[in-house]
Amino acid sequence: MGIIPFKDAIYRSCADAPSSSAGCLTVGGVGYPFEVGQLEVTVEQWVAFLNTVDPSGRDPHDLYSETEGSTSWPKYGQVDFSADAVSGRHYSVAYPQWANKPYGFANFLKSARFVNSLYNGRLISKQTSTSGRFVHVTYQVELSARTERGMYDLSRPDATRADDTGFVVPSQDEWIKAAYYDPTGGGTYSYWKYPTNAGVFGDGDATAPSPTVLNPTTGDVVNAATQPLASYHASGRPAPSWCPPQVRPEACATVNPFGLDPTTYAELYQGSLSTVGQAGTLSPWGTLDQGGNAVESTDTITPPPSGQGLGRVWRRAHGGVSNAPAFQLWLSAVGLQPQDNVFYNHTYPWFGIRVGAIGDPQPGRSKP
């Protein structure tokens, strides 16, 4: 389909779209079988990855920042680091309540290293099951410590896929097709406006999903019976929010790694990530949380905004987020970020990872 970035509309092709300074993109076309993870990568899974690829705790690839820790950032810190821990145990889930939340301090390079660890790892088992009209494939993988080459050769800043079989960071078209394309012909030209429901293009947020309400100390979704549902900051409503019960309310409301005063901090940081999958609303292909929760990187390289290239590689991003309004859930919300955005790594706790797969990965030995 044709879209104009962040315009509340969809077109049969870019030839049908009005002229716009934002340009028109053709999205959603994928001519091969592929898989997209039903859920975002969790904090528990990310910690397992960190301890596998950085057992000494030296962090040679900038996979961790102290702003991700619970001491520096009581409300949003997901992962703690201990320099004195034994090898392979330097990283830990900050509080138990974080274990099944999306890891939220990612970018493309972190996502690609996670995928390379999967790609280079030993695929122990692969099981296929069905639920209604959806086919689910469950992979069990022993992670590899090798992160710099695999599906992506990260010695190249503009790394693209190196194999036609294995785990990947989804492309923009794969991501959009999994989130919005209705194979039964629903929606507009077979596309939904939201990953949660068909909506109506052109009506603003009138047909947006309901926002989640979270348990204030666990981050679990308490209104899952209200459907369709997503974790985002609806207009005129409080953002979905929680803070670990181990943290004093005052610290949760005021302590931050940037020295922001309480008023500014409260304005900028409102929404929290919810437990993966608990919103319960499926996309047309059975995925969860592609609308709301964390925004996610794709591996699609895109030209930078005018005048902002500076030699950096930019990638498309798509998704929520818990701290943003409904327009961020639209099909046309095709964001972009430098793949090495260190500022976001330190200050933005809502950037997640979703894994995809192409070809037909089979159990067996690790990649050479």
Secondary structure as GFF3:
##gff-version 3
##sequence-region A 1 368
A	DSSP	beta_strand	2	3	.	.	.	ID=ss1
A	DSSP	three_ten_helix	14	16	.	.	.	ID=ss2
A	DSSP	beta_strand	25	26	.	.	.	ID=ss3
A	DSSP	beta_strand	34	36	.	.	.	ID=ss4
A	DSSP	alpha_helix	43	53	.	.	.	ID=ss5
A	DSSP	three_ten_helix	66	68	.	.	.	ID=ss6
A	DSSP	beta_strand	79	81	.	.	.	ID=ss7
A	DSSP	beta_strand	91	93	.	.	.	ID=ss8
A	DSSP	three_ten_helix	96	98	.	.	.	ID=ss9
A	DSSP	alpha_helix	108	120	.	.	.	ID=ss10
A	DSSP	beta_strand	122	131	.	.	.	ID=ss11
A	DSSP	beta_strand	134	142	.	.	.	ID=ss12
A	DSSP	beta_strand	166	168	.	.	.	ID=ss13
A	DSSP	alpha_helix	172	180	.	.	.	ID=ss14
A	DSSP	beta_strand	210	211	.	.	.	ID=ss15
A	DSSP	beta_strand	229	230	.	.	.	ID=ss16
A	DSSP	alpha_helix	249	254	.	.	.	ID=ss17
A	DSSP	alpha_helix	262	268	.	.	.	ID=ss18
A	DSSP	beta_strand	295	302	.	.	.	ID=ss19
A	DSSP	beta_strand	314	318	.	.	.	ID=ss20
A	DSSP	three_ten_helix	326	329	.	.	.	ID=ss21
A	DSSP	beta_strand	335	338	.	.	.	ID=ss22
A	DSSP	alpha_helix	342	347	.	.	.	ID=ss23
A	DSSP	beta_strand	351	352	.	.	.	ID=ss24
A	DSSP	beta_strand	356	358	.	.	.	ID=ss25
###
